[in-house]
Amino acid sequence: MAFPHLQQPSFLLASLKADSINKPFAQRCQDLVKVIEDFPAKELHAVFPWLVESIFGSLDGVLVGWNLRCLQGRVNPVEYST
């Protein structure tokens, strides 16, 4: 099965980093779903560490990530349900 839009993992990572900085939470989630569905596991393997760290934060606490642990249903119901 050939993928006509195959990109180098470094290009995929660079475009993910550039796109995720200023997008709202819901858009970041939609983009993440699209990337996971559209790209083969081999390419996702190369960007997986960055994805996990950008979403959940770094172990040392330097990067907060998407700050999921602070989402509350009554304060941010749309983001919480997303």
C-alpha positions as semicolon CSV with decimal commas, in nm:
position;residue;x (nm);y (nm);z (nm)
1;M;0,000;0,000;0,000
2;A;0,160;0,324;-0,111
3;F;0,102;0,657;0,054
4;P;0,128;0,941;-0,198
5;H;0,196;1,200;0,071
6;L;0,484;1,022;0,246
7;Q;0,713;1,272;0,410
8;Q;1,038;1,242;0,594
9;P;0,980;1,205;0,970
10;S;1,186;1,520;1,033
11;F;0,956;1,716;0,801
12;L;0,649;1,571;0,973
13;L;0,792;1,664;1,313
14;A;0,881;2,016;1,201
15;S;0,535;2,076;1,059
16;L;0,367;1,936;1,372
17;K;0,576;2,163;1,593
18;A;0,503;2,470;1,382
19;D;0,131;2,400;1,364
20;S;0,073;2,316;1,730
21;I;0,209;2,631;1,889
22;N;-0,081;2,872;1,844
23;K;-0,376;2,649;1,770
24;P;-0,668;2,614;2,010
25;F;-0,704;2,292;2,207
26;A;-0,983;2,142;1,994
27;Q;-0,789;2,204;1,673
28;R;-0,475;2,041;1,818
29;C;-0,682;1,732;1,905
30;Q;-0,835;1,716;1,557
31;D;-0,494;1,756;1,397
32;L;-0,352;1,480;1,615
33;V;-0,631;1,242;1,514
34;K;-0,572;1,321;1,148
35;V;-0,197;1,263;1,175
36;I;-0,246;0,930;1,354
37;E;-0,498;0,815;1,095
38;D;-0,310;0,939;0,788
39;F;0,051;0,842;0,855
40;P;0,201;0,494;0,877
41;A;0,339;0,370;1,208
42;K;0,695;0,389;1,078
43;E;0,669;0,767;1,041
44;L;0,475;0,812;1,365
45;H;0,744;0,617;1,551
46;A;0,994;0,894;1,473
47;V;0,769;1,170;1,615
48;F;0,612;0,975;1,902
49;P;0,849;1,100;2,179
50;W;0,782;1,460;2,081
51;L;0,406;1,399;2,063
52;V;0,394;1,247;2,410
53;E;0,609;1,522;2,561
54;S;0,416;1,800;2,392
55;I;0,082;1,662;2,510
56;F;0,167;1,541;2,861
57;G;0,472;1,752;2,942
58;S;0,826;1,654;3,025
59;L;0,924;1,437;3,320
60;D;1,137;1,716;3,465
61;G;0,846;1,959;3,453
62;V;1,015;2,205;3,219
63;L;0,748;2,152;2,953
64;V;0,392;2,168;3,081
65;G;0,238;2,021;2,767
66;W;-0,132;2,071;2,707
67;N;-0,193;2,088;3,081
68;L;-0,457;1,816;3,066
69;R;-0,455;1,752;3,440
70;C;-0,593;2,099;3,501
71;L;-0,894;2,065;3,269
72;Q;-1,219;2,069;3,461
73;G;-1,558;1,988;3,317
74;R;-1,741;2,276;3,477
75;V;-1,474;2,537;3,396
76;N;-1,387;2,431;3,040
77;P;-1,667;2,194;2,932
78;V;-1,581;2,196;2,559
79;E;-1,212;2,124;2,608
80;Y;-1,287;1,870;2,880
81;S;-1,524;1,673;2,658
82;T;-1,284;1,693;2,364
